[in-house]
Amino acid sequence: MLRRSRERDPGPATLGTTARANLLLRVWCNDCRRVADLDPGEQAERHGADLDLLVWRSRLRCSKCGSRNVDSIVHRGPPGGLGDR
């Protein structure tokens, strides 16, 4: 019987791995509905490339209303698609 080799567990997603994958971080406030696309490379420079995305998200606060009721997703986004709404 042939066995598949197990791939190494990549561990949790970090700001650095997200930046290297050329992905964006979309964040939104569940209270005031503000939405922003953030560059994970810039966030990695500010907070550290090894910071786990779940830990990073738990630290977020809405810049419009100050709420900590913020969610996020990782997405491909359009080329040059960074911006605020």
Secondary structure, 3 states (H helix, E strand, C coil): CCCCCCCCCCCCCEHHHHHHCCCEEEEEECCCCCEEEECHHHHHHHHCCCCEHHHHHHCCCCCCCCCCCEEEEEECCCCCCCEEC
